[in-house]
Every structure is written in structure tokens, then in C-alpha cells.
Amino acid sequence: LEPKELHSDLLNPIVEQLADKISHLSIKAPVPWLKGICLVDTPGTGDIFNRFDRRVHHYIQKADAVIVVISALSPLSSSEQAFLNLSIFPQDFPKLFFVLNMLDFARSNEEAERLLKFSSEKILSVFPQARMFGVSALDEFSRLKSLPRDLSNTSLILEKRFQNFRSALEESILLNRDLIQLSRVASQMEENLRHLQSSLALLRQA
């Protein structure tokens, strides 16, 4: 496939012509900083409990870092809260990021700050070690593609917010991925040890 064919409007007709059903799409590209990194874009939380719950749980349990994207239009919906409690809260992630997207819908920077503060207070009360960022993916996409940007008066602020998020990922994940993986392995070994101790206790009782 050519990169342009990955768009859903062009990809769906190609998939429909295939004899076998498609379980996943493997995309490879020569991006040096992605070497040794596996990115998994899971379905949204609205779909998780209907069709993709097992697959998403499988990926999350093996993840070294997790980025949870929530919408500024409806921050922390009931399905998102259920997702956090069931899928992320029981795990011990070395790196956990929360991203409040669609800040371009805020009418002013002050309103964007209020939305970010509201979401941060809720999330950080449960995950105090997590990092919280507010961004506009649409504005950043428009900037990179030199497309018109709707909010010219806040475009510089949105650009800086996204740059802060990008810098945090580079510093926390890309530059320290070996340490993250070691931390993840250590956490898994501790969990296995606790499970072994529990099994030995049951054997002694028996």
C-alpha cells in the first residue's frame, strides 16, 4: 500500500476485496527514533467494553508507557472513568501520560486553563505520578501542513502546549526507553514473586 491508501476512504474498498478477514494492519516506515519502539493505537473507550476489551487489556498489560487521550468537550466521561479503573489503575506503569485534546474548542486561553485544571484535579488524585498535558491535535496538524488555523489569537499558545508535550515524550520515553523497560521487567518480577509466595503459602496450608 502507498501511504495515501491508508486513509479509510481508500483502504476500506481494498480490504473488502480480500478473501480473508483482516485482524490488524502492520505499518512500517523508516523512522529512526521509532527503532525498538512499538506504538499501539487502541480503540476509544466507547468501544472497549463492546468489542475490543480483551485486545486492549492485552496491550495495556504489556505496555512500558501509556498515553491516555481524553476530549476537552467531554472530559472523563463515565466510560473513560470505567476504563481507568479497570484497565490502568491496577497496573504499575513506569510512565503514564494524560492528554486533554481539542483545546481549540475553548473560546479563550483562560477557558482552556479551567478545562485543564478540572481534568488534572480528577486524574492526578488517582494517578499522582502521571503527567497531564493540554493540546489541540487539529491545530498542530494544521500547523505542520501549513493549513489555515481557526484560532489565530491562541495559535501560538496551542503550538507551545503541543511542543511541551512532544518534549516530555522525547525526554521521558525516547531518551530513557531502556530504563523504562528495565523498570517494567523489575515490576513484573516483583509481581511474579508475590504470586509465587502466595502459591507457596497455599501449599503449606494444604
Order of alpha helices (4+ residues) and beta strands (2+ residues): alpha-alpha-beta-alpha-beta-alpha-beta-alpha-alpha-alpha
